[in-house]
Amino acid sequence: MQPELQTGNIYTAGTQDIAARQNKVLRNTYLLLALSLIPTVIGAFVGTNFINFSFMRGSPILSMVIMLAVFYGWIYAIEKNRDSALGVGLLLGFTAFLGLMLAPLLQTILSMRNGGQLVMMAAGGTAAVFFVLSGIASTTKRDFGFLNKFLLVGFVVIMLAVVAQIFLQSPLMQLVLCGAFIIFSSAVILWQINAIVRGGETNYVSATLSLYVSLYNIFSSLLQILGLTGDRD
């Protein structure tokens, strides 16, 4: 009987160790995600109050191409250094950059009579989506790994639509894109948190990056949709 007891103890200890590592990744991810909101707010504040983005409105196609290049280049740098402190620093710098890039939209929304209310509604809606989805992903016994294929196809389709919108500048297509980003980003949150809980994701920097971009897309998309109903001066 003794060998069986020893095997059982080893198995239990191993299971507890795996669970502890998964909880640590999830905890670090949430902490870094919360921390990343600080440079985002700072970047958004500086951009909204001190920078004139008229040059971007004058050359929307060139501006979008440059922004996409910086966006994906920065993501690549973060992923290359995700196992070091440099990766954390690059991530925080990335969130400040995206906060800055959010400023033109915020300037437009805040110029409306109920602009502040719309920003709060978008922020509240984003928080509600995240908490609901994270609760589902971290407590359900279901494996959301099946979303892999959906996310891959969805990413390709959305990127093609983004490129098309750069040239078309269609208000209707922009609205459709906002809805698509919300659905896609919500699926990413489900998949990413579920992957952490199940041990499929072991790097909190990569996990934070994925969740942050998803929240950013949901917030900016909700803000654009709400902006259509805003009271203009």
Secondary structure, DSSP 8 states (H G I E B T S, - for coil): -HHHHHHHHHHHHHHHHHHHHHHHHHHHHHHHHHHHHHHHHHHHHHHHHH---HHHHHSHHHHHHHHHHHHHHHHHHHHHTTTSHHHHHHHHHHHHHHHHHTHHHHHHHHTSTTHHHHHHHHHHHHHHHHHHHHHHHHH-SS-GGGHHHHHHHHHHHHHHHHHHHHHH--HHHHHHHHHHHHHHHHHHHHHHHHHHHTTS---HHHHHHHHHHHHHHHHHHHHHHHHTT----
